[in-house]
Amino acid sequence: MTHFHVIAGSAETPVYPVVRKIRIADIGHALAAGFDDFRAMPSHLLFLALIYLVIGVLLYPSTSGDNALPLLFPILSGYALIGPFVAIGLYQVSRNRELGLSHGWRDAFDVVRSPAMPSILAVGFVLMVIFLLWLTTAQALYQSSFGVWAPQSYSHFLHALVATQMGHRLILLGGGIGFIYAVVAFSIGVISFPLMLDQDVGAAVAIWTSVKAVLINPLVMALWGLIVAVALALGVLMLLVGLAIVTPILGHATWRLYRRVIAPAYADSSAGLP
């Protein structure tokens, strides 16, 4: 029964939420509301963002060794793949504020007491697998182009990327394959985590609903994904310090966007088959 709950949620039969059609203007509203959440709760959100930075740094040992340098970019870009999962505490804070409940930084950890936590962990595991597959693929692409030897330095590696045919091949293949990984991870995670936290629908229903939301709103969701990617890239370029601002704003905006995409549970008249 516990396993069924993780997959299908708390209901005896799976309940599929109503997915709304949204417009580009909804992204602007979501970003504005997310920034408003950040302004209302800046101190503890900064604290949370720093925790997420530490989580990102802890991923580095997975690539420790002589060949860690070529995987630096895949690691940093992979932060976006697992971002929806690590931002779960931000969703909790936004939800509490929306409901008029306590929303201090300690309240972010209330998420661990959510009945949906097993489902959240299950989908988080899926994203982590995608992240590890991306790292494995990136390493294989590098070795197929330059062999198993590590580059001598950052400058040597960058020169090899921009000035050699093998480097151009690595950029094109890595960018193309990485884009596929990003689309898959984005489709799975963009709506699923807020949905599980809010309605406890189970991992399978949450993933299905998230993918459906992307398919119903392809252009708007593509724009949202681009905004997230650019914002995170800017945060990384600012020596990762920018992520302490970007992460909470994006986290809160994701919750606000979820509210516009998914109808409230009481408005859902479709139970059972989607």
N, C-alpha and C positions, 0 to 999 in steps of 0.2 A: 504494500500500500504506500509506503514511503517512496519507493522508486516511482510509482505512478504519479505521486504528487510532484516529484521533481520534473517529470516529463510533461504532465498535463495540467497541473495546478490543483487548487483545493476543491474544485467542483467534481462531482461524480462523473460528469462527461465534460470534455474540453469545451471551453467557451471562447469563441474567437471575437476579439474586440472589433469594433467598427473603425475602419481606416478612412480618414477624410482626405479629400482633395485640397491641397493648400496652394498658395501663391507665393511668389518671390517676396511680396510684402510681409508675409508671415515670418520670413527669416529676419527681416529688419526688426519686427516686433519682438521676436525671441531674443535677439542680440541686445536690444534696448532693455528688456526685462532682466536678462542675465547680468548686464552691467549694473542695473539698479540693485539686484541682489548682492552683487559684489560690493557696491558702495555702502549698502546697509550693514554688511558684515565683513569688513575688510581684514580685521586682525586675525580672526581664526581661520578665514579662508586662505590667507597667506601661509598660516601654519600648516594647513592641509596641503597646500601646493608644495611646500617644502618636503612634506612626507612623500608626496608622489615623486619628487625629484630623487629622493633617497631610493625609492623603489626602482626608479630607472637606473640609478648608478649600480644597484645590486645586480642588474642584469649583465654587467660587464664581466664578472667572473666566468660566465658561460662562454666567453670568447678569449679567456686569458691564454697567453702563449705567444709564440713568435708571430702568428698570423692574425693578431687582433686588429692591426691597423686597417687592413682592407675591409674589415667588418664594422668599422666605426660608423660609417654612414648607414648601413643596414640596421644597426642597433638604434641609432637616433631616429631613423624613419620608422622603425618598428614601434616606437613609443606611441605613434598614432594608431597602430593596430590594437594595442591593449588599452588605449586611452579610455574608451567607454566603460571598461571594467574598473580601472583605478579611480574613476570619477564618481563611483557609486555613493561615496560619502557626501559629495556635493549635491547629488540628487536628493538625498535625505534631508539636507539642510534647506534646500529650496522647497521641498514638499512641506516641511514643518512650517516654514514662513508663510507659505500659501494657505495653510490650514489655521494660521494664527497660534501655532504652538511654539514652545521654546526652540530657538534655533541658534544657540551658542555652538562653539566648535565641538564641545563634548557631545552634543546631540548628533553630530555626524556619525558617531560610532554606534548609535542606536540601530543602524542598519544590520549589525551582527545579530540582533534579536528579531529581525524580520522573519516571518514564517517562510518567506520566499528565498531565504539565504542559500539553501541547498541548490535551488534552481539557478540562482545568480552565480554560484561557484561553478556549476556545471557549464554554463555558457562562458564564464571566464576561462575555464579550462580549454574550451574550444578555441577561444582567441589566442591563448598561450600556445596551443599546438600550431596554429597558423603562424604565429610569430617565430617559433622554433623552425618550422618548415622554411620560412622566409630566410632565416639566418643560414640554414643548411644549403638552400639554393644559392644564396649570395656567395657562400664560400666555394661551392662547386663551380660557379661561373668564374670566379677569380682564378681558381686553380686551373681551369680549362684554358684560360687566356695567358696566365703568367707562370703557371707551375706552382709547386708547393712552397717555393721559397718566399720568405717575407721580404717586403721592400726595405731598402736601406734607411729611408727616412720619409717624412711627410712630403717634402719637396720632390723627392725621387718618385714617389708614388703618384703625386699629382701630375708630374711631367709625363709619366707613362700613360696616364689616363687621357690627357689632352693632346699629346703629340705622337701617339703611335696608333697603328691600325687596330692592334689588340685592345688598346684602351677604348677606342671608339666603339668597338664591338661590345665590350663590357658595359659601357654606358647605355647603349641601345638595348641590349638584351636585359640588363639589370633593371632599366627603367620600365621596359615593357612588362616583364614578369612581375616586378614589384607592384606595378599598377593593378595587375590582376589580383594579387594578394590583397591589396588595399581595398579594391571594390568588394571582394568577398567578405573581408573583415568588417568593412563599413556597413554593408547590407545586413550582416548578422547582428551587429552591436548598436546601431544608431538609435533604435527604438526599444530593443529587447530589455535592456537593463532598467530604464525608467518604468517600463510596462510591468515587469516582474515585481519591482518594488511597490508599485501603485496598486496593482490588481491581482498579484500572485497567480498568474495564469499558467505557470510552468514553463520549462525551458523550450520544449518543442513548439508550443503555441507562440511563445515570445519571439523565437527565431522566425517562424513562419510569418507572423504579423509584421516584423521588422522588414523582412524581404518584400512582403506585399506593399508596405508603405513606400519603399524605394521604387517598386515597379509602377505604382499608381502615380507617384510624383517624381518621375525620373529627372527632369530638368531642375526642379527645385532642390531635390536631394543631391544632385551632382554639384550644384552651386554651394550647398552647405558643406559638402565634403571638400570642395576646393577652398572654401573659407577656413575650415579647420586645418587643412594641410598648410596653407600659407601662414596662418597665425602661429602654428606650432613651429614651422620653419623659422619664422622671425624670432620666436622664443629661443630656439636653439642657437641661432646666430648671435644672440645677445649673451653668449657664454652660458646658456641654460638658465640664466637669471630671469629672463623674460618669461619663462614657463611659469614662474611663480605668480605672474599676473594673467597670462593667457589661459592657463589651465582652469582656474576657478571661473573665469568669465565664460569660457566655452562650456564648462560643466553645467553651469546654471542655465545658459542659453539652450543647451541640449534638452534640459528638463522643460523649459518653456516651449520649445519647438515640439516636444512630445505631446504637450497639452493641446497643441493645435492640430496635430496629426491624428491622435487617437481620441475617440469620443469617450466621455466618462462611462464608467461601468454601468451606471443606472440607465444610460441611454442605449445600451447594447441590446438589441432585440434579436440577435442571431446567436443561438446556442447550438452547439453540435457542429454540423458541417459548415465550412466557411462560405 
